[in-house]
Amino acid sequence: MNIQQYMDEKIEDKSEDSKKKHMIYYRSLSKLITDMKAEMNQEGEPAIKEHLTSRIEAIEKDKQRIRNLFPGVKKEEWDDNSN
């Protein structure tokens, strides 16, 4: 690995504290998606629905990025809303 590749590579914090914070953030993203979907069901304007759809897709990608950081976490743990 040359120095440029090393500098371009982002080092992710995978500590237990980071995991807890990411799980809280992940759940907030899930709630945001739920709210956006409800808004889409009430919205009649196609441009707004399209905008909400693209935001949901971006949020889903962020959720996937977070899941990839912590592959040992089970789906049930990600979706658990008891915390």
C-alpha positions as CSV (number, residue, x, y, z in Angstrom):
1,M,0.0,0.0,0.0
2,N,1.5,3.3,-1.0
3,I,1.2,6.5,1.1
4,Q,-1.6,7.9,-1.0
5,Q,-3.8,4.8,-0.6
6,Y,-3.0,4.9,3.2
7,M,-4.1,8.5,3.4
8,D,-7.3,8.0,1.4
9,E,-8.4,5.0,3.5
10,K,-10.8,6.1,6.2
11,I,-10.2,4.4,9.5
12,E,-13.6,3.6,11.2
13,D,-14.0,3.4,14.9
14,K,-15.3,-0.1,15.7
15,S,-15.1,0.2,19.5
16,E,-18.0,-0.9,21.8
17,D,-18.8,2.8,22.4
18,S,-18.9,3.5,18.7
19,K,-21.1,0.5,18.2
20,K,-23.6,1.7,20.7
21,K,-23.7,5.2,19.2
22,H,-24.1,3.8,15.7
23,M,-26.9,1.6,16.8
24,I,-28.8,4.6,18.2
25,Y,-28.2,6.5,15.0
26,Y,-29.2,3.5,12.9
27,R,-32.5,3.3,14.8
28,S,-33.1,7.0,14.4
29,L,-32.6,6.5,10.6
30,S,-35.2,3.7,10.7
31,K,-37.7,6.0,12.4
32,L,-36.9,8.8,9.8
33,I,-37.7,6.3,7.0
34,T,-41.0,5.3,8.6
35,D,-41.9,9.0,8.9
36,M,-41.0,9.7,5.3
37,K,-43.0,6.8,4.1
38,A,-46.0,8.0,6.0
39,E,-45.5,11.5,4.5
40,M,-45.3,9.9,1.0
41,N,-48.7,8.2,1.5
42,Q,-50.2,11.5,2.3
43,E,-48.5,13.5,-0.4
44,G,-50.0,14.0,-3.8
45,E,-47.3,15.9,-5.5
46,P,-45.1,13.6,-7.6
47,A,-42.0,15.8,-7.3
48,I,-42.2,15.6,-3.5
49,K,-42.7,11.9,-3.6
50,E,-39.7,11.5,-5.9
51,H,-37.6,13.6,-3.5
52,L,-38.7,11.6,-0.5
53,T,-37.9,8.3,-2.4
54,S,-34.4,9.5,-3.2
55,R,-33.8,10.5,0.5
56,I,-35.0,7.1,1.7
57,E,-32.6,5.4,-0.7
58,A,-29.7,7.5,0.6
59,I,-30.7,6.7,4.2
60,E,-30.9,3.0,3.4
61,K,-27.3,3.2,2.0
62,D,-26.2,4.8,5.2
63,K,-27.9,2.1,7.2
64,Q,-26.1,-0.6,5.1
65,R,-22.8,1.2,5.7
66,I,-23.3,1.0,9.4
67,R,-24.4,-2.7,9.3
68,N,-21.2,-3.4,7.4
69,L,-19.1,-1.7,10.1
70,F,-20.4,-4.2,12.7
71,P,-21.1,-7.5,10.8
72,G,-21.4,-9.4,14.1
73,V,-24.6,-7.6,15.1
74,K,-27.8,-9.6,14.3
75,K,-30.7,-8.1,12.4
76,E,-32.9,-8.3,15.6
77,E,-30.4,-6.2,17.5
78,W,-30.4,-3.5,14.8
79,D,-34.2,-3.4,14.8
80,D,-34.6,-3.6,18.6
81,N,-36.3,-0.4,19.7
82,S,-36.1,-1.2,23.5
83,N,-33.0,1.0,24.0
